[in-house]
């Protein structure tokens, strides 16, 4: 994490902002040069700032090498005058504001030159996220490395060359945790329908989904190959997969779902 910026201001210390902050501090970010701005900080954030010496809502906000925007997107306009003062020509601005484009940020932060738009997902809250990022033209190699270090503190980072792909990424990894949770929910309900006690079905579904995810993460083997490893010809898994993979089944539904999510993300960005 040596590429972390020397000083940083975090605007918004909710679930995602606080998760990133924990990763940064663990990676060596200097607490004495870190400022947290949040109008309603949680007791946990207040305690962290007091224990580690981070500045919380100071009367005068010092200039920082990096400005990370993690508040609610609908709060951007109200915060813009204050943010514009903090975002100078040499400031790295990293935004995780859903639906807010680089052009949106430029319009509100006129002095900012180096802007990174990122889309993390919920598992970032436990350091296992998947984040897509795109850099504006003003982001040089040093600032890109700083942004990568900041985002990598909560999981995988994938850099996009085209901001237009953010909507597709949002529909895959941004919304993706909900798809996985739905799978666990549906498996549990199917288990109940097959005669298992409800609590047992829920435990089995949860352990199966989380364990399979851990296995997928622990190997370089393609997901399709792992599926084949589990599937004996003519066996029970093959019978079940024949239902899930038939025309109109999971692969077709997933393509339709991602397309719908991508379309909605475009509407929200517009």
Secondary structure in CASP SS format (residue, H / E / C, confidence):
PFRMAT SS
TARGET T0000
AUTHOR 0000-0000-0000
METHOD secondary structure of the structure
MODEL  1
X C 1.00
X C 1.00
X C 1.00
X C 1.00
X C 1.00
X C 1.00
X C 1.00
X E 1.00
X E 1.00
X E 1.00
X E 1.00
X C 1.00
X C 1.00
X C 1.00
X H 1.00
X H 1.00
X H 1.00
X H 1.00
X H 1.00
X H 1.00
X H 1.00
X H 1.00
X H 1.00
X H 1.00
X H 1.00
X H 1.00
X C 1.00
X C 1.00
X C 1.00
X C 1.00
X H 1.00
X H 1.00
X H 1.00
X E 1.00
X E 1.00
X E 1.00
X E 1.00
X C 1.00
X C 1.00
X C 1.00
X C 1.00
X C 1.00
X H 1.00
X H 1.00
X H 1.00
X H 1.00
X H 1.00
X H 1.00
X H 1.00
X H 1.00
X H 1.00
X H 1.00
X C 1.00
X C 1.00
X E 1.00
X E 1.00
X C 1.00
X C 1.00
X C 1.00
X C 1.00
X C 1.00
X C 1.00
X C 1.00
X C 1.00
X C 1.00
X E 1.00
X E 1.00
X E 1.00
X E 1.00
X C 1.00
X C 1.00
X C 1.00
X H 1.00
X H 1.00
X H 1.00
X H 1.00
X H 1.00
X H 1.00
X H 1.00
X H 1.00
X H 1.00
X H 1.00
X H 1.00
X H 1.00
X H 1.00
X H 1.00
X C 1.00
X C 1.00
X C 1.00
X C 1.00
X C 1.00
X E 1.00
X E 1.00
X E 1.00
X E 1.00
X C 1.00
X C 1.00
X C 1.00
X C 1.00
X C 1.00
X C 1.00
X H 1.00
X H 1.00
X H 1.00
X H 1.00
X H 1.00
X H 1.00
X H 1.00
X C 1.00
X C 1.00
X C 1.00
X C 1.00
X C 1.00
X E 1.00
X E 1.00
X E 1.00
X E 1.00
X E 1.00
X E 1.00
X C 1.00
X C 1.00
X H 1.00
X H 1.00
X H 1.00
X H 1.00
X H 1.00
X C 1.00
X C 1.00
X E 1.00
X E 1.00
X E 1.00
X E 1.00
X E 1.00
X E 1.00
X E 1.00
X C 1.00
X C 1.00
X C 1.00
X C 1.00
X C 1.00
X H 1.00
X H 1.00
X H 1.00
X H 1.00
X H 1.00
X H 1.00
X H 1.00
X H 1.00
X H 1.00
X H 1.00
X H 1.00
X H 1.00
X C 1.00
X C 1.00
X E 1.00
X E 1.00
X E 1.00
X E 1.00
X E 1.00
X C 1.00
X C 1.00
X C 1.00
X H 1.00
X H 1.00
X H 1.00
X H 1.00
X H 1.00
X H 1.00
X H 1.00
X H 1.00
X H 1.00
X H 1.00
X H 1.00
X H 1.00
X C 1.00
X H 1.00
X H 1.00
X H 1.00
X H 1.00
X H 1.00
X H 1.00
X H 1.00
X H 1.00
X H 1.00
X H 1.00
X H 1.00
X H 1.00
X H 1.00
X H 1.00
X H 1.00
X H 1.00
X H 1.00
X H 1.00
X C 1.00
X C 1.00
X C 1.00
X C 1.00
X H 1.00
X H 1.00
X H 1.00
X H 1.00
X H 1.00
X H 1.00
X H 1.00
X H 1.00
X H 1.00
X H 1.00
X H 1.00
X H 1.00
X H 1.00
X H 1.00
X H 1.00
X H 1.00
X H 1.00
X H 1.00
X H 1.00
X H 1.00
X H 1.00
X C 1.00
X C 1.00
X C 1.00
X C 1.00
X H 1.00
X H 1.00
X H 1.00
X H 1.00
X H 1.00
X H 1.00
X H 1.00
X H 1.00
X C 1.00
X C 1.00
X C 1.00
X C 1.00
X C 1.00
X H 1.00
X H 1.00
X H 1.00
X H 1.00
X H 1.00
X H 1.00
X H 1.00
X H 1.00
X H 1.00
X C 1.00
X C 1.00
X C 1.00
X C 1.00
X C 1.00
X H 1.00
X H 1.00
X H 1.00
X H 1.00
X H 1.00
X H 1.00
X H 1.00
X H 1.00
X H 1.00
X H 1.00
X H 1.00
X H 1.00
X H 1.00
X H 1.00
X H 1.00
X H 1.00
X H 1.00
X H 1.00
X H 1.00
X H 1.00
X C 1.00
END
